[in-house]
């Protein structure tokens, strides 16, 4: 899965629509957390409910809006 569109964000918490890069399935709006761990570990391990696959090996994570060291 990958982030298709962030629909709202408050500090590090956000809501987004995710898309499967294999079958094109899009999720209803889901929550997320804008830090490097979420972008590098959690999103690539999300399983698509349609095809059952996770991110491909060439997945490029999105950078967080704020550095992890910045306290919000």
C-alpha positions as CSV (number, residue, x, y, z in Angstrom):
1,X,0.0,0.0,0.0
2,X,1.0,3.6,-0.5
3,X,-0.4,7.0,0.4
4,X,-2.6,8.2,-2.5
5,X,-3.8,11.4,-0.8
6,X,-3.6,12.9,2.7
7,X,-7.0,14.3,3.3
8,X,-6.4,16.0,6.7
9,X,-3.5,16.4,9.2
10,X,-3.2,17.7,12.7
11,X,0.4,17.8,14.0
12,X,1.6,14.3,13.3
13,X,-1.8,12.5,13.1
14,X,-3.3,12.4,9.6
15,X,-6.1,10.7,7.6
16,X,-5.3,9.5,4.1
17,X,-6.6,7.4,1.3
18,X,-4.2,4.5,0.6
19,X,-3.7,2.7,-2.7
20,X,-2.4,-0.8,-3.6
21,X,0.3,-0.5,-6.1
22,X,-0.5,-4.1,-7.4
23,X,-4.2,-4.0,-8.0
24,X,-5.1,-0.3,-7.7
25,X,-7.5,-0.9,-4.7
26,X,-8.1,2.3,-2.7
27,X,-9.1,2.2,0.9
28,X,-11.7,4.4,2.6
29,X,-10.1,7.1,4.6
30,X,-7.7,5.7,7.3
31,X,-5.6,7.2,10.0
32,X,-1.8,7.4,10.1
33,X,1.1,8.9,12.0
34,X,3.6,11.2,10.2
35,X,7.0,9.9,11.4
36,X,9.7,8.0,9.6
37,X,8.8,4.7,11.4
38,X,5.3,4.8,10.0
39,X,6.4,5.7,6.5
40,X,9.3,3.2,6.4
41,X,7.9,0.2,8.3
42,X,4.1,0.3,8.9
43,X,2.9,1.4,5.4
44,X,5.0,-1.2,3.5
45,X,3.7,-4.0,5.7
46,X,0.0,-3.0,5.1
47,X,-1.8,-5.9,3.4
48,X,-4.2,-5.0,0.7
49,X,-7.7,-6.4,1.5
50,X,-8.4,-7.0,-2.2
51,X,-5.3,-8.9,-3.4
52,X,-3.6,-9.7,-0.1
53,X,-0.2,-8.3,-1.2
54,X,2.1,-5.9,0.6
55,X,4.4,-3.2,-0.9
56,X,6.8,-4.3,-3.5
57,X,10.6,-4.3,-2.9
58,X,11.1,-1.0,-4.8
59,X,8.6,0.9,-2.5
60,X,9.8,4.5,-2.0
61,X,8.5,5.9,1.3
62,X,7.2,9.4,1.6
63,X,9.1,11.8,3.8
64,X,7.4,13.0,7.0
65,X,6.2,16.6,6.9
66,X,8.3,17.4,10.1
67,X,11.6,15.9,11.2
68,X,11.4,13.2,13.8
69,X,13.5,15.3,16.2
70,X,11.0,18.2,16.1
71,X,8.5,18.2,19.0
72,X,5.1,19.4,18.0
